[in-house]
Amino acid sequence: MPAIILAIANQKGGVGKTTASVNIAHILSESQRVLLVDNDPQGNATKCFIQERVAPDSDTLTLYSDNPDDPVAPMVISDRLGLLGTHIHLAAVAERTFEVIFDFRARIHSLRDHYDIIVVDCLPNFGYLLNAALISADYILVPIEMDIFALDGLRDLMGSVERIRNRHNQGLKMLGILPNKVHGAKTRIEKQIEEELMRLYGRLMLGTQITQSIKIPESHANALAITQHAPDSQQSQQYRQLTDELLSRMATMEARP
């Protein structure tokens, strides 16, 4: 069965997309074949695994090539986890023609037979890189912070997803909205934002929430997933619960006629 492609996206920066991408991919790879695609020129997902520059064949930039003979060779992170990493040169994609997003779709789809799930960590703005991920994906997961800007950002993203569905990818499904960096004892504003999000997007809101902890940036600094760095931490358990919830939602959606 071809791999499911999951894009983790929000045009707002700093909401924890990379943390979610890395940890979800790592947990999934315990039992499935997973490819993590760093589709953000900042290259933060890449830095969570390696500090050096990736080899040309293992660079996400290869997915934007219009030459089918250009090799794509994901870096092997573990037996069941591969990585297409990148760095700031990926931003040069914005200087190409619009058709580059279809090159990405064709090439990432060509990898589907080799994996069970492909996770795409997206950059925090609209443009070719995000559009390429959305026209290619089966599902989109949206991490958010519970702040006053979350609602405006979600409205914009929902509009973009709808346009992508109408024009290029009718099968794109919203997997869920993930409250991230939540205070252990929720602040008054977090409670208010949560109530409004539930009112507007109730069925999309995930039951799992990720709370703040210094252990998350510590895990990044040590190039480890939270389940490796602090396996007994609350955040490690939350990410495991989240991954189970996502798989359950996917199974339910796939079962629908």
C-alpha positions as CSV (number, residue, x, y, z in Angstrom):
1,M,0.0,0.0,0.0
2,P,1.5,3.4,-0.9
3,A,2.6,5.6,1.9
4,I,0.3,8.1,3.5
5,I,1.7,11.7,3.2
6,L,1.1,13.9,6.2
7,A,2.0,17.6,6.0
8,I,2.5,19.4,9.3
9,A,1.8,23.0,8.6
10,N,0.8,26.4,9.9
11,Q,1.8,29.7,8.3
12,K,2.5,31.1,11.7
13,G,6.0,30.5,13.0
14,G,7.1,29.2,16.4
15,V,4.1,27.0,17.0
16,G,6.0,23.7,17.2
17,K,5.7,22.3,13.7
18,T,9.2,20.9,13.6
19,T,9.0,19.5,17.1
20,A,5.8,17.7,16.2
21,S,7.2,16.5,12.9
22,V,10.4,15.1,14.4
23,N,8.6,13.4,17.3
24,I,5.7,12.0,15.4
25,A,8.1,10.6,12.7
26,H,10.3,9.0,15.3
27,I,7.5,7.4,17.2
28,L,5.9,6.1,14.0
29,S,9.2,4.6,12.9
30,E,9.2,2.3,15.9
31,S,6.7,0.1,14.0
32,Q,6.5,1.6,10.4
33,R,8.7,2.7,7.6
34,V,8.8,6.5,7.8
35,L,10.4,9.2,5.7
36,L,10.7,12.7,7.2
37,V,11.0,15.5,4.7
38,D,12.4,18.8,5.9
39,N,10.6,21.3,3.6
40,D,11.6,24.4,5.5
41,P,14.8,26.4,4.4
42,Q,15.6,26.9,8.1
43,G,16.5,23.2,8.2
44,N,15.5,22.8,11.9
45,A,14.2,19.3,11.5
46,T,17.5,18.4,9.8
47,K,19.4,19.8,12.8
48,C,17.4,17.6,15.1
49,F,19.2,14.7,13.6
50,I,22.5,15.9,12.2
51,Q,24.6,19.1,12.4
52,E,26.5,18.8,9.2
53,R,25.2,19.6,5.7
54,V,23.3,16.8,4.0
55,A,24.6,15.1,0.9
56,P,23.1,16.5,-2.4
57,D,21.2,13.2,-3.1
58,S,19.6,13.4,0.4
59,D,18.5,17.0,0.1
60,T,14.8,18.0,-0.1
61,L,15.8,20.2,-3.0
62,T,16.0,17.0,-5.2
63,L,12.2,16.8,-4.9
64,Y,11.9,20.0,-6.8
65,S,14.0,18.8,-9.8
66,D,12.2,18.5,-13.2
67,N,14.8,15.9,-14.2
68,P,13.5,12.4,-13.5
69,D,17.1,11.1,-13.7
70,D,18.3,13.2,-10.7
71,P,18.7,10.7,-7.8
72,V,16.8,11.0,-4.6
73,A,18.5,9.1,-1.8
74,P,17.1,9.8,1.7
75,M,19.6,9.6,4.6
76,V,19.2,6.5,6.8
77,I,18.6,7.6,10.4
78,S,17.5,4.2,11.7
79,D,16.2,0.9,10.3
80,R,12.8,2.4,9.7
81,L,13.4,6.1,9.5
82,G,14.8,8.1,6.6
83,L,15.4,11.8,6.2
84,L,15.5,14.2,3.4
85,G,17.2,17.2,5.0
86,T,17.9,20.7,3.8
87,H,19.2,24.2,4.7
88,I,18.8,27.8,3.5
89,H,19.4,27.0,-0.2
90,L,15.9,25.5,-0.4
91,A,14.6,29.1,-0.4
92,A,15.8,29.3,-4.0
93,V,12.7,27.3,-5.0
94,A,10.7,30.5,-4.7
95,E,12.7,31.9,-7.7
96,R,11.5,29.2,-10.0
97,T,8.2,28.9,-12.0
98,F,5.0,27.8,-10.5
99,E,5.3,24.3,-12.1
100,V,8.0,23.4,-9.6
101,I,5.2,22.4,-7.1
102,F,4.1,19.7,-9.5
103,D,7.7,18.4,-9.8
104,F,7.6,18.0,-6.0
105,R,4.4,16.1,-6.1
106,A,5.6,13.7,-8.8
107,R,8.8,13.0,-7.1
108,I,7.5,12.6,-3.5
109,H,4.8,10.3,-4.9
110,S,7.4,8.2,-6.5
111,L,8.8,7.4,-3.1
112,R,5.5,6.2,-1.7
113,D,6.1,2.5,-2.4
114,H,9.2,2.6,-0.1
115,Y,7.5,3.8,3.1
116,D,4.4,3.5,5.1
117,I,4.2,7.2,6.1
118,I,5.9,10.3,4.8
119,V,5.9,13.3,7.2
120,V,6.5,16.7,5.7
121,D,7.7,19.5,8.0
122,C,6.5,22.8,6.3
123,L,7.8,26.3,6.5
124,P,5.8,29.0,8.2
125,N,4.5,31.0,5.2
126,F,2.5,30.7,2.0
127,G,4.4,30.1,-1.2
128,Y,5.7,27.4,-3.5
129,L,7.1,25.3,-0.7
130,L,3.9,25.1,1.3
131,N,1.8,24.7,-1.8
132,A,3.9,21.9,-3.0
133,A,3.4,20.0,0.3
134,L,-0.4,20.6,0.3
135,I,-1.0,19.5,-3.3
136,S,0.9,16.3,-2.5
137,A,-0.4,15.4,0.9
138,D,-3.3,13.1,2.0
139,Y,-3.6,14.8,5.4
140,I,-2.6,18.1,7.1
141,L,-1.9,18.4,10.8
142,V,-2.0,22.0,12.2
143,P,-0.1,22.7,15.5
144,I,-1.1,26.0,17.1
145,E,-0.3,28.0,20.2
146,M,-3.3,29.1,22.3
147,D,-2.8,32.8,21.8
148,I,-4.8,35.6,20.3
149,F,-3.2,35.2,16.9
150,A,-4.2,31.5,16.5
151,L,-7.7,32.2,15.2
152,D,-6.6,34.6,12.5
153,G,-3.9,32.2,11.3
154,L,-6.3,29.3,11.3
155,R,-8.8,31.2,9.1
156,D,-6.1,32.0,6.6
157,L,-4.8,28.4,6.5
158,M,-8.3,26.9,6.2
159,G,-8.9,29.2,3.2
160,S,-5.7,28.1,1.6
161,V,-6.5,24.4,2.2
162,E,-9.9,24.9,0.6
163,R,-8.4,26.5,-2.5
164,I,-5.8,23.7,-2.8
165,R,-8.7,21.1,-2.5
166,N,-10.7,22.9,-5.2
167,R,-7.8,23.3,-7.7
168,H,-5.2,20.6,-7.2
169,N,-5.9,18.0,-4.4
170,Q,-9.5,17.0,-3.8
171,G,-8.3,14.2,-1.4
172,L,-6.5,16.5,1.1
173,K,-8.1,16.0,4.5
174,M,-7.7,18.0,7.7
175,L,-6.4,15.5,10.2
176,G,-6.6,17.8,13.2
177,I,-5.6,20.9,15.1
178,L,-3.0,20.3,17.8
179,P,-2.8,22.7,20.8
180,N,0.9,23.0,21.5
181,K,3.1,24.7,24.1
182,V,0.1,24.7,26.5
183,H,0.8,25.8,30.1
184,G,0.3,23.0,32.6
185,A,-2.2,25.2,34.4
186,K,-3.9,26.9,31.6
187,T,-4.0,30.7,31.6
188,R,-7.2,32.6,31.3
189,I,-6.5,33.6,27.7
190,E,-5.7,30.0,26.8
191,K,-9.0,28.9,28.2
192,Q,-10.8,31.6,26.2
193,I,-9.0,30.7,23.0
194,E,-9.7,27.0,23.6
195,E,-13.4,27.7,24.0
196,E,-13.5,29.7,20.8
197,L,-11.5,27.1,18.9
198,M,-13.9,24.4,20.1
199,R,-16.9,26.5,18.9
200,L,-15.4,27.1,15.5
201,Y,-13.5,23.9,14.8
202,G,-14.8,21.4,17.4
203,R,-14.5,18.2,15.4
204,L,-11.0,19.1,14.2
205,M,-9.6,19.8,17.7
206,L,-7.4,16.9,18.9
207,G,-8.0,15.5,22.3
208,T,-4.2,15.4,23.0
209,Q,-2.4,18.7,23.9
210,I,1.3,19.2,24.3
211,T,2.4,21.1,27.4
212,Q,5.4,23.3,27.7
213,S,8.7,21.9,29.1
214,I,12.4,22.6,29.0
215,K,12.9,19.0,28.0
216,I,11.7,19.8,24.5
217,P,14.5,22.3,23.6
218,E,16.9,20.0,25.5
219,S,16.0,17.1,23.2
220,H,16.6,19.3,20.1
221,A,20.0,20.4,21.5
222,N,20.9,16.7,21.9
223,A,19.6,15.8,18.4
224,L,17.1,13.4,20.0
225,A,13.4,12.9,20.0
226,I,11.7,13.6,23.3
227,T,11.0,9.8,23.6
228,Q,14.7,9.2,23.6
229,H,15.8,12.2,25.6
230,A,13.2,12.0,28.4
231,P,11.1,8.8,27.8
232,D,9.3,9.1,31.1
233,S,8.5,12.8,30.7
234,Q,4.9,14.0,30.4
235,Q,5.7,15.4,26.9
236,S,7.0,12.0,25.8
237,Q,3.7,10.4,26.9
238,Q,1.7,13.2,25.2
239,Y,3.5,12.6,21.9
240,R,2.8,8.9,22.1
241,Q,-0.8,9.6,22.9
242,L,-1.0,12.1,20.0
243,T,0.5,9.6,17.5
244,D,-2.0,7.0,18.5
245,E,-4.8,9.5,18.1
246,L,-3.6,10.5,14.7
247,L,-3.4,6.9,13.5
248,S,-6.9,6.3,14.9
249,R,-8.2,9.3,13.0
250,M,-6.5,8.2,9.8
251,A,-8.0,4.7,10.1
252,T,-11.5,6.1,10.6
253,M,-11.1,8.5,7.6
254,E,-9.7,5.8,5.4
255,A,-12.6,3.5,6.2
256,R,-15.2,6.0,5.1
257,P,-16.6,5.4,1.6
